[in-house]
Amino acid sequence: MTVMSIADRLAHEAAQGPVRAVEPVKPQRKVLERFPAGGPRGQWPAESFAAEQRRQGVPARVVMDLDSDSFLVIVEAAS
């Protein structure tokens, strides 16, 4: 067992960096469009819409909303 001096322990704790006391803030999501999950076979309207948004410079992505059984095209915005 290694016993550290008080100065060594304080230096060790200082080297660990700040301690997080609160949960990190999650970015807010803005829903651009909703698409039903039961779309025609072979068609991906949410992915197509998101791809068009990305071509226009909007960092859109598709997520699934299980509660409403739909695909959401979202953009994460810093709060």
N, C-alpha and C positions, 0 to 999 in steps of 0.2 A: 504494500500500500504506500503510495506516494503522498507525502504531506507537503502542501505548498505553504509558503509564507503568506502573510497578509498582502504584501506587495505583489507577489506572483498571482494570487487569486484575483486581486483587483485588475491586474493587467490582463489576465485571462478573460474575465468577464467583460472588460472594455473591448477586447478583440472580437467578442461575439456579435457586436453590433446592437442596434436598438431592439428591444423586445416589443413585439406587437401586443398591444393590450386590447385592440378592437378588431373586429372582422374587417377584411378588406372590402372596399366598396365595389360591388359588381356594376359593370356598365349597364346603362339603360338601353332597352331595345325598342326600336321603332318599327312597327309592322307596316310594311309597304302594301302588301296584298295577301289575301287568303285564298287558298284553293282547296276544294274538297278532295279527300284522299281517294275516293272511289272514281277517279277519272278513267277515261277509256284506256284499254290495254295498249301499251306501246307509246302512250303520250305522256309527257312530263311537263305540263304547263307551268308549274312552279319553278322548275329548273330552267325552262326557257325564259321565263320572266326575269329570274335572277341573273341569268347570263346576259340578257339585254341591258339590265341595270349596270352590271359590271363593265360592259362595253362603253357605257356612258360615264364611267368613272365613279359609280356608286358602289361601295363595298358590300353588296347584298349577298345574303346566303339563305339557304332553305333549312328550316327546322320543322319538326313534327309536333303539333299540339295534340296530345293524346286525348285530352278532355273533349275537344270539339271534333276530333277525327279529321283534321285538316292540316295541310302544309302551309306554313307561314313563310313569306319572304321578308326577312328582317334586315335592319342595319343597326349595328351597335353604336350608340352615341355616348361619348363621355359625359358624365353628369357634373 
